[in-house]
Amino acid sequence: MTDTVEDVDLPYDEEEASQQEKIEALRERLEVLEAQNEEMRDKLLDANAENNKYQQKLERLTHENKKLKQSPLFVATVQELTDEGVIIKQHGNNQEAVTEVTEEMREEIEPDSRVAVNNSLSIVKTLDDETDVRARVMEVSESPGVTYADIGGLEEQMNEVRETVEMPLNKPGAFDEVGIEPPSGVLLYGPPGTGKTMLAKAVANETDATFIKMAGSELVHKFIGEGAKLVRDLFQVARDHEPAVIFIDEIDAIAAKRTESKTSGDAEVQRTMMQLLSEMDGFEDRGNIRIIAATNRFDMLDRAILRP
């Protein structure tokens, strides 16, 4: 702690001290005051910094408290844009309504856009397109440590995979020059332990494309339409990150031969397979996406999944 003014001893008697002695005493007192002033200034700066920190925290908590008190917004889908307004359908109850929007908001939305509406069904803001989070997490961010050099005895299969999967992604112009549309993908089949998954890992390591992996059993769901929706979202993620390679392991879980079974579970699996076939080789362009499928039950696969 710095000395206070009272701590400074005056080396003279007020009546007998010379002018020089008084000046020296006042100089010492001034130095003490300056030191005290500097110390108080530092404390003031520290207090202001602490006050700013608590002020920011108070503003953040006030903002969060205000948001928590707000009424929740409802999710709806834009059905149509008309001169009278925007027709929306609310999720959950499928209630349709016509609402007015500003010109700026009208420019941002289009049919099938997801929007947030308030209690009066007025559009508050637009939302991102819906994509199943399960499809997004299937993207492989780190390349596996397997290369073609680690695989032995499959030279012919490796060459076919390179020609079918890698070449269309790396050299699409080569197919355009000869007027050939590259195949949608390749099916790897054989007993367990013959290198099917290793070959897919090598492709993920060698190619610069986005690699998305999944097991066929992940597409089997209890409720109607869930499996087909996941397939759509899976391919949408691939389209958003073209070029892309989709690896479906144990594809026989959803691509088994169709039967006359009337159970809801079998019907849902068949619907999922139909959606997969539509995405692979349907009416819409698949884009720069290649599929690698693997199975050890080739005899169980439906003929539709084996078509060229």
C-alpha positions as CSV (number, residue, x, y, z in Angstrom):
1,M,0.0,0.0,0.0
2,T,1.3,3.5,-0.9
3,D,2.0,5.9,1.9
4,T,-0.7,8.5,2.6
5,V,-0.2,12.2,3.0
6,E,-0.3,11.9,6.8
7,D,2.6,9.5,6.7
8,V,5.0,12.1,5.3
9,D,6.9,13.8,8.1
10,L,7.5,17.5,7.7
11,P,11.2,18.0,8.5
12,Y,10.7,21.6,9.7
13,D,8.8,23.6,12.2
14,E,6.1,25.7,10.6
15,E,7.5,28.8,12.2
16,E,11.3,28.2,12.0
17,A,11.6,26.2,8.6
18,S,13.2,27.9,5.7
19,Q,11.5,28.4,2.4
20,Q,13.7,25.6,0.8
21,E,12.6,23.1,3.5
22,K,9.0,23.9,2.9
23,I,9.4,23.4,-0.9
24,E,11.0,20.0,-0.3
25,A,8.2,18.9,2.0
26,L,5.6,20.0,-0.4
27,R,7.4,18.1,-3.2
28,E,7.4,14.9,-1.2
29,R,3.7,15.4,-0.4
30,L,2.9,15.9,-4.1
31,E,4.8,12.7,-5.0
32,V,2.6,10.8,-2.5
33,L,-0.6,12.3,-3.9
34,E,0.5,11.4,-7.5
35,A,1.2,7.8,-6.4
36,Q,-2.1,7.6,-4.7
37,N,-3.9,9.0,-7.7
38,E,-2.2,6.5,-10.0
39,E,-3.2,3.6,-7.7
40,M,-6.8,4.8,-7.6
41,R,-6.9,5.2,-11.4
42,D,-5.8,1.5,-11.8
43,K,-8.5,0.4,-9.4
44,L,-11.0,2.5,-11.3
45,L,-10.0,0.8,-14.6
46,D,-10.3,-2.6,-13.0
47,A,-13.7,-1.7,-11.6
48,N,-14.9,-0.5,-15.0
49,A,-13.7,-3.7,-16.7
50,E,-15.5,-5.8,-14.1
51,N,-18.6,-3.6,-14.5
52,N,-18.6,-4.0,-18.3
53,K,-18.3,-7.8,-17.9
54,Y,-21.3,-8.0,-15.5
55,Q,-23.2,-5.5,-17.8
56,Q,-22.7,-7.8,-20.8
57,K,-23.8,-10.8,-18.7
58,L,-26.9,-8.9,-17.5
59,E,-27.8,-8.0,-21.1
60,R,-27.4,-11.6,-22.2
61,L,-29.5,-13.0,-19.4
62,T,-32.2,-10.3,-20.0
63,H,-32.3,-11.3,-23.7
64,E,-32.5,-15.0,-22.9
65,N,-35.2,-14.3,-20.3
66,K,-37.2,-12.3,-22.9
67,K,-36.9,-15.1,-25.5
68,L,-38.1,-17.7,-22.9
69,K,-41.2,-15.5,-22.2
70,Q,-42.1,-15.3,-25.9
71,S,-44.8,-17.6,-27.3
72,P,-43.5,-20.5,-29.3
73,L,-43.6,-20.5,-33.0
74,F,-45.2,-23.2,-35.1
75,V,-43.7,-24.8,-38.2
76,A,-45.6,-24.7,-41.5
77,T,-45.0,-25.3,-45.1
78,V,-45.7,-22.9,-47.9
79,Q,-48.2,-24.4,-50.3
80,E,-48.7,-21.7,-52.8
81,L,-48.0,-18.0,-53.4
82,T,-51.1,-16.1,-54.7
83,D,-52.1,-12.5,-55.2
84,E,-54.3,-12.7,-52.2
85,G,-51.5,-13.9,-49.9
86,V,-49.5,-17.0,-49.1
87,I,-51.2,-20.4,-48.5
88,I,-49.5,-22.3,-45.7
89,K,-50.1,-25.7,-44.1
90,Q,-49.3,-26.1,-40.5
91,H,-47.4,-29.2,-39.4
92,G,-49.1,-31.6,-37.1
93,N,-52.7,-30.7,-37.6
94,N,-52.4,-30.0,-41.4
95,Q,-54.5,-26.8,-41.0
96,E,-54.3,-24.6,-44.1
97,A,-54.5,-20.9,-44.0
98,V,-54.0,-17.8,-46.1
99,T,-51.7,-15.2,-44.6
100,E,-50.2,-11.9,-45.7
101,V,-46.4,-11.3,-45.9
102,T,-44.2,-8.4,-46.6
103,E,-42.6,-7.9,-50.0
104,E,-39.2,-8.7,-48.5
105,M,-40.5,-12.0,-47.0
106,R,-42.3,-12.9,-50.3
107,E,-39.0,-12.8,-52.1
108,E,-37.4,-15.2,-49.7
109,I,-40.1,-17.9,-49.8
110,E,-41.3,-20.3,-52.4
111,P,-43.6,-23.3,-52.6
112,D,-42.4,-26.1,-50.2
113,S,-40.4,-23.6,-48.1
114,R,-40.5,-24.3,-44.3
115,V,-41.5,-21.2,-42.3
116,A,-42.2,-20.3,-38.7
117,V,-45.6,-18.8,-37.9
118,N,-47.0,-17.3,-34.7
119,N,-50.4,-17.8,-33.0
120,S,-52.1,-15.7,-35.6
121,L,-50.4,-17.8,-38.4
122,S,-48.4,-14.8,-39.6
123,I,-45.0,-15.8,-41.1
124,V,-42.3,-14.7,-38.8
125,K,-39.2,-16.1,-40.5
126,T,-38.0,-18.8,-42.9
127,L,-36.4,-22.0,-41.9
128,D,-33.8,-24.2,-43.4
129,D,-34.9,-27.2,-45.5
130,E,-35.7,-30.2,-43.4
131,T,-33.1,-33.0,-43.5
132,D,-33.0,-36.0,-41.2
133,V,-30.1,-35.6,-38.8
134,R,-29.5,-39.3,-39.1
135,A,-28.6,-38.7,-42.8
136,R,-26.2,-35.9,-42.0
137,V,-24.2,-37.8,-39.4
138,M,-23.5,-40.6,-41.9
139,E,-21.0,-38.4,-43.7
140,V,-17.5,-39.6,-43.1
141,S,-15.3,-36.6,-42.2
142,E,-12.0,-38.5,-41.8
143,S,-10.6,-40.8,-44.5
144,P,-10.1,-44.4,-43.3
145,G,-6.5,-45.6,-43.2
146,V,-7.0,-48.3,-45.8
147,T,-5.5,-48.1,-49.3
148,Y,-5.6,-50.3,-52.4
149,A,-2.1,-51.5,-51.5
150,D,-3.5,-53.1,-48.3
151,I,-5.9,-55.3,-50.3
152,G,-4.5,-58.4,-51.9
153,G,-6.0,-60.8,-54.4
154,L,-8.7,-58.5,-55.7
155,E,-6.9,-56.7,-58.5
156,E,-9.7,-57.3,-61.0
157,Q,-12.4,-56.1,-58.6
158,M,-10.3,-53.0,-57.7
159,N,-10.0,-52.1,-61.3
160,E,-13.7,-52.5,-61.8
161,V,-14.5,-50.3,-58.8
162,R,-12.0,-47.6,-60.1
163,E,-13.7,-47.7,-63.5
164,T,-17.2,-47.6,-62.1
165,V,-16.9,-45.3,-59.1
166,E,-13.7,-43.2,-59.3
167,M,-13.4,-42.5,-63.0
168,P,-16.9,-41.0,-63.4
169,L,-16.1,-38.7,-60.5
170,N,-12.6,-37.7,-61.5
171,K,-12.9,-37.8,-65.3
172,P,-16.6,-37.2,-66.2
173,G,-15.6,-35.8,-69.6
174,A,-14.2,-39.2,-70.7
175,F,-17.7,-40.7,-70.7
176,D,-19.2,-37.6,-72.4
177,E,-16.8,-37.9,-75.3
178,V,-17.9,-41.4,-76.2
179,G,-21.6,-40.8,-75.4
180,I,-21.8,-43.3,-72.5
181,E,-23.7,-42.6,-69.3
182,P,-21.6,-44.0,-66.4
183,P,-23.3,-46.7,-64.2
184,S,-24.9,-45.6,-61.0
185,G,-22.7,-47.8,-58.9
186,V,-21.3,-51.2,-58.1
187,L,-22.5,-54.2,-56.0
188,L,-19.8,-56.0,-53.9
189,Y,-20.9,-59.5,-52.9
190,G,-19.2,-62.5,-51.4
191,P,-18.8,-64.4,-48.1
192,P,-17.9,-62.5,-45.0
193,G,-14.2,-61.6,-44.7
194,T,-13.5,-61.3,-48.5
195,G,-12.7,-57.6,-48.5
196,K,-15.9,-55.9,-49.4
197,T,-15.8,-53.3,-46.7
198,M,-12.1,-52.8,-47.1
199,L,-12.6,-52.0,-50.7
200,A,-15.1,-49.4,-49.8
201,K,-12.7,-47.9,-47.3
202,A,-10.0,-47.8,-49.9
203,V,-12.4,-45.8,-52.2
204,A,-13.1,-43.4,-49.4
205,N,-9.4,-42.9,-48.8
206,E,-8.5,-42.5,-52.5
207,T,-11.3,-40.2,-53.8
208,D,-11.8,-36.5,-53.0
209,A,-15.5,-36.9,-53.0
210,T,-17.8,-36.8,-50.0
211,F,-18.1,-40.4,-48.6
212,I,-21.4,-41.4,-46.9
213,K,-21.6,-44.8,-45.2
214,M,-24.6,-46.6,-43.7
215,A,-25.9,-50.1,-43.0
216,G,-29.0,-51.4,-44.8
217,S,-30.6,-52.1,-41.4
218,E,-30.6,-48.4,-40.6
219,L,-33.2,-47.8,-43.3
220,V,-35.6,-50.3,-41.8
221,H,-38.1,-48.5,-39.6
222,K,-41.3,-49.3,-37.8
223,F,-43.5,-46.4,-39.0
224,I,-44.8,-45.9,-42.5
225,G,-42.7,-43.6,-44.7
226,E,-39.8,-43.2,-42.3
227,G,-37.4,-45.4,-44.2
228,A,-38.3,-43.8,-47.6
229,K,-37.8,-40.4,-46.0
230,L,-34.4,-41.3,-44.7
231,V,-33.4,-42.5,-48.2
232,R,-34.5,-39.2,-49.7
233,D,-32.6,-37.2,-47.1
234,L,-29.5,-39.4,-47.5
235,F,-29.4,-38.6,-51.3
236,Q,-30.2,-34.9,-50.6
237,V,-27.1,-34.7,-48.4
238,A,-25.1,-36.3,-51.1
239,R,-26.4,-33.8,-53.7
240,D,-25.6,-30.9,-51.4
241,H,-22.0,-32.2,-51.2
242,E,-21.3,-33.4,-54.8
243,P,-19.3,-35.2,-55.9
244,A,-20.3,-38.0,-53.4
245,V,-20.0,-41.7,-52.9
246,I,-22.7,-43.6,-50.9
247,F,-21.7,-46.9,-49.3
248,I,-24.6,-49.1,-48.2
249,D,-23.5,-52.2,-46.3
250,E,-25.7,-55.2,-45.9
251,I,-28.1,-54.0,-48.6
252,D,-30.0,-57.3,-48.4
253,A,-31.8,-55.8,-45.3
254,I,-33.9,-53.6,-47.6
255,A,-33.4,-55.1,-51.1
256,A,-34.6,-58.7,-50.5
257,K,-36.9,-60.3,-53.1
258,R,-40.4,-59.0,-52.9
259,T,-43.1,-61.5,-51.7
260,E,-46.8,-61.6,-51.2
261,S,-46.5,-60.9,-47.5
262,K,-49.2,-58.7,-46.1
263,T,-47.4,-57.6,-42.9
264,S,-46.9,-53.9,-42.4
265,G,-43.2,-54.5,-41.7
266,D,-42.5,-56.2,-45.0
267,A,-44.6,-53.5,-46.9
268,E,-42.5,-50.8,-45.3
269,V,-39.2,-52.5,-46.3
270,Q,-40.5,-52.7,-49.9
271,R,-41.5,-49.0,-49.9
272,T,-38.0,-48.2,-48.7
273,M,-36.5,-50.3,-51.6
274,M,-38.7,-48.5,-54.1
275,Q,-37.5,-45.2,-52.9
276,L,-33.9,-46.4,-53.1
277,L,-34.5,-47.5,-56.7
278,S,-36.1,-44.2,-57.6
279,E,-33.2,-42.3,-56.2
280,M,-30.6,-44.5,-57.9
281,D,-32.1,-44.6,-61.4
282,G,-35.4,-42.7,-61.4
283,F,-36.9,-39.9,-63.4
284,E,-34.8,-37.2,-61.8
285,D,-31.1,-36.8,-62.5
286,R,-29.1,-38.5,-59.8
287,G,-26.2,-36.0,-60.2
288,N,-22.6,-36.7,-59.6
289,I,-23.3,-39.4,-57.0
290,R,-22.0,-43.0,-57.1
291,I,-23.3,-45.9,-55.0
292,I,-21.3,-48.8,-53.6
293,A,-23.4,-51.6,-52.1
294,A,-22.2,-54.7,-50.3
295,T,-23.9,-58.0,-49.3
296,N,-23.0,-61.6,-48.4
297,R,-26.5,-62.8,-49.5
298,F,-26.5,-62.2,-53.2
299,D,-29.2,-64.9,-53.7
300,M,-31.7,-62.9,-51.6
301,L,-31.5,-59.7,-53.7
302,D,-34.5,-58.5,-55.7
303,R,-34.0,-58.5,-59.5
304,A,-34.7,-54.8,-59.7
305,I,-31.7,-53.9,-57.6
306,L,-29.5,-55.9,-59.9
307,R,-30.5,-54.2,-63.2
308,P,-27.6,-52.6,-65.1
